[in-house]
Amino acid sequence: MTFTLHSRLEADTHFAADWPLCRVLVMNDARYPWLVLVPRRDGAMEVTQLEPADRATLMDEVTRAGYCLQALPEVAKLNIGALGNKVPQLHVHVVGRRQGDPAWPEPVWGHSPAIPYEADPLARMIGLVRAG
């Protein structure tokens, strides 16, 4: 089975890992611990298009991503969403939030321009995902 990542996701993220269902990406915005999970199912645009077993696996992997982010001391709240308004490919955002972060209490999407990761903090985020 082939899998092609949408070009916008490719441009805005860094590869972290392939879990059983999802490609796990780190959003290239150092202000927020932010993971994007993309089920490796070509053509899937909605959760409802996944087979029941894949839907269950997706929820397990979203939970796993949440645990990874909650291991960070700065994460007090998780925001989880599958919007798909700009990128039709099914993907789920898992964002670690805290009071006082740049967008708090509003959503992070479209709040302000991203601040790209530097090499060491990015390596730590990727390591967090691979250890989780």
N, C-alpha and C positions, 0 to 999 in steps of 0.2 A: 504494500500500500504506500502510495506517495503522500508526502506532506509538504505543502508550500506555505510558508509564513507570509502574511500580508506585508507588503512593502512598508507601510507606515509603522507597523509593529517592529519590523526589522530595523528601521531607521531610528526609532525612539527608545530602543531597549538594548540590553546586553544578555546574551545567552548565559544561563546559570546551570540548567540541568534538564534532562529528559526523565520525567517520572513515568510510571506505567501508562498513563493516558496523556498527560499534558507536557508540553514544552514549557519550562519555567523560565521566565525572563525577569530581569531587574530593570525597572523603568529608569531611564537615565536622568533622574532628578534627585540630587543628593539631599534635598531638603526633607524628603519623606522616605522611610523604608517602604518600598512599593514594589510588589511582585505582580506579574501578569501571567496567568495560566492560560495556555492555548491548547485545547484538546486537539490531538493530532488526527483529526478526521476531516479530510478535504470536503469542502462544500457545506460544513456545518455552520449555520448562522445563529441558531437558537438552541437553547438547552433542550427544548422539546423535540429537536431533530435527532438527539442522541438516543441510542438504544438504552433500555433500562439499566443494564449493567454499567454502561459508560456514564450515565447520569449519577449513579451511586459512587462510582470511582471519582468523578469530578468533585462531588461533595466531600469525599474523603481527602482529596488532594487540596481543595480549598481550605479545609480544616488543618491539614498538615502545614500549608503555607502560613496560616494564621498562627500556629504554634511557633513556627520559625520566627516570625516577627515579634510575637509576644515575649520571646527570649531576650529582646533588646530592652534595656532599662528605660529608654525614652518612649516606648510604646505603651500608651494607656488605653487606647481604643482602636478597634479595627473597623475600617470601612471596606465593605465588599460589594462589588457591583459588576454587572454585565450589561453595559450600555449598548454598544454596537452602533451608535448613530453615525460615527465617522468612519469606523472600521467595521465592515459587515462580518468579517470572520469572527466566529464565536471565541471570545476571550473573557476572562474574569480578572478583575483588578482586586488585589488584596493590599490595602494600604494601612500602614501603621500611623496612628495619629496621636497627638497630645495637645492639651490646651496650650495655646500660645504658638503653635506652629504657624507658618506664614498664611495659611488659608483658614485657620480655625475661626469659627465652627463650621464654615462653609465647605462645600466639596472642593477637592483639590483640582478637579478637571477644569482646565481653562482659567485657573485663578491668576496665574502670572507665568512668565517664561521660566522654563526649567533651568536649574543650575546643574550642569553636568558633573558627574562623579570624577574625582581624581582617582588615580590608580589604586592606592592603598585602601581607601574606604570601599571602592567597588570590589576589590578582591575579598574584603571581609564579608560583604553582602553575599557574594557568590559562594564563599565558603560556608556561610550560615545555611544557605539553601542546600548545598551538597551534603552537609552534616545532618540536615533535618530529614 
